[in-house]
Amino acid sequence: MKKPIVNVEHIPNPRIKEREKIGPHLTRHEQLGLNGTIALVITNSVGTMWCAYVFAGIALISLPAAIQGGVATLIAWIAQTFLQLVLLSVIMVGQKVSAAASDKQALQTYKDAEALLKIQDEVHRLIEVNNSLTEEIHRAVTAKGTPAA
């Protein structure tokens, strides 16, 4: 049998098998030691809207004294007490939402890449079929001889 016109032997990249085993890397897959685990527990506790409400309540306890202290004291209370306490938790909530969205995007990108790899395999299979049919046509035409012009 003749050698095909184009070599279409499909050799999958070894990275594909490795990728199938590992899957997408998400923030929850990070390796944590003892300190990382403690920090994560504290972060997950402080980084909630309920904690922001508690901090706001604690900050509001000192509001009357800040008002009595005058404008400078009130501005210092707003900047140092209220904003720092409350915004800390709110920012942490925002970071958690952002991380979840990032994980969702990473997972979707992984699924899209998997789909593209399957499409690539199907295209390769179709190329093999096409080459096989082209070779059959070539053999049939060659067997009949060259048509007269």
N, C-alpha and C positions, 0 to 999 in steps of 0.2 A: 504494500500500500504506500502511496505517495505521502510525503511529508506535507502537513497542512500549510496553506499559504501563509497564515499568521499563527504563531504559537500563542494559544489562549489558555495554557495550563494555569489554573487558578491556585496561587499559593497564598493562603491567608497570612496576614501579618501576625507574628506571635503576640503582639500587643493586644490583639482582639481577644484571645483566650484569657490573657491576664486580666483584661478589663471586665470580662464576664464574671470572673471569680471575685474581683474586688468590688465592683459596682461604683456608683458615684460617691465622691467624698463629701460628706455633710458635716456641719458644725458639731452635731451630736456625736460624731465619730472621733473627736479629738481625744487623745490619750491624756488622762489627768492623774497626777500623783495625789498624795494626801492633801497637800496645800491647795492644789487645783480643785479638788473635790470640795474642800471647806469653802474656798472662794466661790465656787459655783452655787453651793447651798445658800450662802449669804447673798450673792447676787440675785438668785431667783427669789429670795425672800424680800429683799429691799427693792428689787426691780418690778414692783407691782403697783397698780393704781391704788390699791387699798393702803399700801404703805405711804404713798403720796398723800392720801387723805389724812392718815394718822399724823404725818409730819406737818401738814398744814394746820391740823388742830393743835399740835404742840406749839407751833410757831405763833398761832393766834392767841395763845395764853399770854404771851409777853407783849402783845400789841398795845394794850392800854398803857403800859409803862413806857413804851416807845413813843406813843402819842404825847404823853405828859412831858417827855424829855425834850421835845422840840423837833424842829425840822431835821437837824443833823442826826439826831438819834433815830428819828423815824426812817430817814433814808438809809442809815446804817442797818436798821432792823430789816428793811425790805431787802437790801442787797445781801447781807450776811446771814440772816436767819431764814426769812421766808423763801427767797429765791433759791438759796443753796440747798435747803432741806427738801423743798418740794420738787424743784427741777431735777435734782439728783435722781429721784425715783422715776419721774416722767421721762427723762432721757434714757434711763435703763430700759423702760418699757419700749420706747421707740427702737432701741438697739435690738431688743428681742424680736420685735415685729420685723425689723429689717433683716435679721439673721434668718428668720423663718422664711421670708420671701426669697432670700438668697438660696437657701436650701431647696426651696420649691423650684427655683429657676435652674439650679444645678441638676436636680432630678429630671426636669423636663429636657434639658440639654442632653443628658445621658440617654434618655428614651429616644430623643430625636436621632442621636448618633447611632443607636442600635437599629432604628428603622432604616437609616441610610445604609448601614452595613448589609442589612437584609436585601434592600433594593439593589445594592452593588452585586450581591451574590446572584440575584435573579437576572440582572443584566448580563453577568458573566455566563450564566446558564444559557440565556438566549443567544449570546454570541456563539457559543459552542454549537447550538442547534443550527444557527444560521450558517456557520462554517461547514457543518456536516451536509446541509442541504445544498450549499453552493458547490461542494465537492461532488455530490451526486449529479447535479446539473452538468457540471464540467465533464464528468465521466460519460454521461448520456450523450452530450453534444460531441465529445471526442469519438465515441463509439460509432456514431452515425456518419462521421466524416464532416469535413468542412463544407458548408452549403455553398452552392455556386453563386457568384456575384451577378 
